[in-house]
Amino acid sequence: MTDTWQSPIAPGLSWYQASVGERPAYPALDGSRSVDVAIVGGGFTGMQAAFHLAKAGVSVALIEGGRFGDGASGRNGGQLGTGQRWWPEDLEQDLGLERSKALFQMAEHAKQYLLDFARMHGIEIDYLPGQLNVSHKRGHDDEYKRNAEIAASRYDYPHISFMDAKETAERVGTSNYYCGVRDTGTGHIHPLKLIVGLARVAQAAGADLYEMTRATGIRQSGGKTMVETSSGVITADRVLLATNAYIGALEPVTAAHIMPIGSFIAATAPLDAFPHVIPGHEAVCDSRFVVRYFRKTKDNRLLFGGREVYSSTNPADTAEAIRGQIVETYPALKTIPITHAWGGNVGITLPRQPFVREVMPGVTSIGGYSGHGVMLSNYCGKLYADRVTGKASALDLLEDLKIPAFPGGRRMRSPLLFLALTWFALRDRL
Ligand SMILES: Cc1cc2nc3c(=O)[nH]c(=O)nc-3n(C[C@H](O)[C@H](O)[C@H](O)COP(=O)(O)OP(=O)(O)OC[C@H]3O[C@@H](n4cnc5c(N)ncnc54)[C@H](O)[C@@H]3O)c2cc1C
């Protein structure tokens, strides 16, 4: 089998790595073994599943090719959001009110679950409340107003309010946006702190956790699945592929449905001299196709994410590329030092909805949260464990979405997607 797996570690230290505090190392797998469930991937999905399975008395081994959180989970924008990736009224058109409502409710449970989980296990995740969704184009006031109204009337979610241009400018600290909605029922977190705490809790529950252990192949015989690595084979009754955008050539069905898109973030020095920048400390997410997402950290830095590349090549200088977008948004920050810059792969699916599928007998793949996975991935890991342990699981809701594969097969899908997404990105600029 050709192996195109690449290290997820983008060049440059992330601000999360610099500020996470103690990050204990875990051993690599050393020798073959048998378990009930093997998990490939040490991000939120895999680690939550490991925790809940171990807690329920299921023997579980999790392997991660790098350090825990080296994939998207330890390097993302930290924004929880609300609902699914699409506004509920848009999902409604596709799926009908009942399913759209069920998916919205599920995401609400996911949000609450994450916050409760961190609180219950004493994991400091630097939670700050609030999110502003803002329009970079004129003429969308009615749409944003309707979003707030529909959330309250049809989805029992009264926490969203419309912002006109003036309020948007005051809350974001720039006049670049024309209107928006303010969501006081969500917020943002330090994701690497969550994964470090989660690993500690999963290990304490009895999960066997291995870092620097890459799965190189999966085969099946006699009703068992064998996950091969260079330091041993894990034989299991069931396998969870929690590899998201980093699947490479390990398993073709996942690779055909989840596409990696590079997204990049830069952190500035603390903004103590610029109190006009997001004075309420909410997270901001804009309406561009190549979304700009930014927020201030607890120590008052601006974390600004935006530039995407649609191939596996990292940009030569992430910091400078992001600086352009920061200055466009906040001209006063022209000379602010950028202290950290990093990137990671967002796993997207064609309809931008999560991918949950049994890809081989007993082998389930979960991922493709399409930039909306901070809360959903944590919850989906738990839901997978619920399913394995015989509890009713809302995972069925996602499995029923019937995500199609990207056209073009493994070889062609990247160039095709590159063309399509470059076109949409160009439209952002027009
Ligand atoms: C830059 C960036 C910004 C983002 N911002 C946001 C945001 O603000 N809000 C939001 O909701 N979502 C955001 N996301 C998406 C979110 O981070 C993900 O949806 C979520 O973390 C997915 O978690 P996961 O556990 O499924 O996958 P990951 O965290 O990607 O974990 C997969 C793991 O599998 C490992 N792996 C892969 N192949 C192998 C192998 N063969 N053997 C062993 N290990 C393997 C990888 O090393 C990786 O650690 C962002 C993503 C990125 C990259």
The ligand as an SDF file (V2000), in Angstrom:
LIG
                    3D

 53 58  0  0  0  0  0  0  0  0999 V2000
   -6.6420   25.7700   11.7160 C   0  0  0  0  0  0  0  0  0  0  0  0
   -7.9540   25.1640   12.1270 C   0  0  0  0  0  0  0  0  0  0  0  0
   -8.9410   25.9610   12.6910 C   0  0  0  0  0  0  0  0  0  0  0  0
  -10.1530   25.3970   13.0830 C   0  0  0  0  0  0  0  0  0  0  0  0
  -11.0410   26.1850   13.7530 N   0  0  0  0  0  0  0  0  0  0  0  0
  -12.1840   25.6330   14.2360 C   0  0  0  0  0  0  0  0  0  0  0  0
  -13.0570   26.4110   15.0460 C   0  0  0  0  0  0  0  0  0  0  0  0
  -12.7800   27.5600   15.3980 O   0  0  0  0  0  0  0  0  0  0  0  0
  -14.2180   25.8350   15.4530 N   0  0  0  0  0  0  0  0  0  0  0  0
  -14.5380   24.5360   15.1440 C   0  0  0  0  0  0  0  0  0  0  0  0
  -15.6070   24.0650   15.5530 O   0  0  0  0  0  0  0  0  0  0  0  0
  -13.7010   23.7700   14.4100 N   0  0  0  0  0  0  0  0  0  0  0  0
  -12.5210   24.2670   13.9760 C   0  0  0  0  0  0  0  0  0  0  0  0
  -11.6420   23.4820   13.2990 N   0  0  0  0  0  0  0  0  0  0  0  0
  -11.9760   22.0570   13.0990 C   0  0  0  0  0  0  0  0  0  0  0  0
  -11.7910   21.2200   14.3770 C   0  0  0  0  0  0  0  0  0  0  0  0
  -10.5420   21.4870   14.9240 O   0  0  0  0  0  0  0  0  0  0  0  0
  -11.9390   19.7370   14.0260 C   0  0  0  0  0  0  0  0  0  0  0  0
  -13.2180   19.5080   13.4790 O   0  0  0  0  0  0  0  0  0  0  0  0
  -11.7740   18.7840   15.2080 C   0  0  0  0  0  0  0  0  0  0  0  0
  -10.6660   19.1060   15.9790 O   0  0  0  0  0  0  0  0  0  0  0  0
  -11.6750   17.3510   14.6840 C   0  0  0  0  0  0  0  0  0  0  0  0
  -11.2140   16.4970   15.7050 O   0  0  0  0  0  0  0  0  0  0  0  0
  -10.8330   15.0010   15.3510 P   0  0  0  0  0  0  0  0  0  0  0  0
  -10.4470   14.3320   16.6120 O   0  0  0  0  0  0  0  0  0  0  0  0
  -11.9510   14.3710   14.5910 O   0  0  0  0  0  0  0  0  0  0  0  0
   -9.6130   15.1020   14.3390 O   0  0  0  0  0  0  0  0  0  0  0  0
   -8.1140   15.5720   14.5660 P   0  0  0  0  0  0  0  0  0  0  0  0
   -7.9890   16.4300   15.7370 O   0  0  0  0  0  0  0  0  0  0  0  0
   -7.6240   16.0960   13.2770 O   0  0  0  0  0  0  0  0  0  0  0  0
   -7.3800   14.2210   14.9350 O   0  0  0  0  0  0  0  0  0  0  0  0
   -7.0500   13.2330   13.9890 C   0  0  0  0  0  0  0  0  0  0  0  0
   -5.7620   12.6060   14.4710 C   0  0  0  0  0  0  0  0  0  0  0  0
   -5.5170   11.3840   13.7680 O   0  0  0  0  0  0  0  0  0  0  0  0
   -4.1110   11.2220   13.6830 C   0  0  0  0  0  0  0  0  0  0  0  0
   -3.8280   10.2610   12.6290 N   0  0  0  0  0  0  0  0  0  0  0  0
   -4.1470   10.3430   11.3230 C   0  0  0  0  0  0  0  0  0  0  0  0
   -3.7040    9.2570   10.6580 N   0  0  0  0  0  0  0  0  0  0  0  0
   -3.1090    8.4770   11.5730 C   0  0  0  0  0  0  0  0  0  0  0  0
   -2.4720    7.2150   11.4890 C   0  0  0  0  0  0  0  0  0  0  0  0
   -2.3390    6.5440   10.3370 N   0  0  0  0  0  0  0  0  0  0  0  0
   -1.9950    6.6560   12.6220 N   0  0  0  0  0  0  0  0  0  0  0  0
   -2.1210    7.3010   13.8180 C   0  0  0  0  0  0  0  0  0  0  0  0
   -2.6910    8.5350   13.9390 N   0  0  0  0  0  0  0  0  0  0  0  0
   -3.1940    9.0940   12.8260 C   0  0  0  0  0  0  0  0  0  0  0  0
   -3.6110   12.6320   13.3710 C   0  0  0  0  0  0  0  0  0  0  0  0
   -2.2460   12.7600   13.6740 O   0  0  0  0  0  0  0  0  0  0  0  0
   -4.5250   13.4880   14.2260 C   0  0  0  0  0  0  0  0  0  0  0  0
   -3.9460   13.8260   15.4620 O   0  0  0  0  0  0  0  0  0  0  0  0
  -10.4170   24.0080   12.8730 C   0  0  0  0  0  0  0  0  0  0  0  0
   -9.4280   23.2040   12.2920 C   0  0  0  0  0  0  0  0  0  0  0  0
   -8.2060   23.7730   11.9400 C   0  0  0  0  0  0  0  0  0  0  0  0
   -7.1550   22.8880   11.3500 C   0  0  0  0  0  0  0  0  0  0  0  0
  1  2  1  0
  2  3  1  0
  2 52  2  0
  3  4  2  0
  4  5  1  0
  4 50  1  0
  5  6  2  0
  6  7  1  0
  6 13  1  0
  7  8  2  0
  7  9  1  0
  9 10  1  0
 10 11  2  0
 10 12  1  0
 12 13  2  0
 13 14  1  0
 14 15  1  0
 14 50  1  0
 15 16  1  0
 16 17  1  0
 16 18  1  0
 18 19  1  0
 18 20  1  0
 20 21  1  0
 20 22  1  0
 22 23  1  0
 23 24  1  0
 24 25  2  0
 24 26  1  0
 24 27  1  0
 27 28  1  0
 28 29  2  0
 28 30  1  0
 28 31  1  0
 31 32  1  0
 32 33  1  0
 33 34  1  0
 33 48  1  0
 34 35  1  0
 35 36  1  0
 35 46  1  0
 36 37  1  0
 36 45  1  0
 37 38  2  0
 38 39  1  0
 39 40  1  0
 39 45  2  0
 40 41  1  0
 40 42  2  0
 42 43  1  0
 43 44  2  0
 44 45  1  0
 46 47  1  0
 46 48  1  0
 48 49  1  0
 50 51  2  0
 51 52  1  0
 52 53  1  0
M  END
$$$$
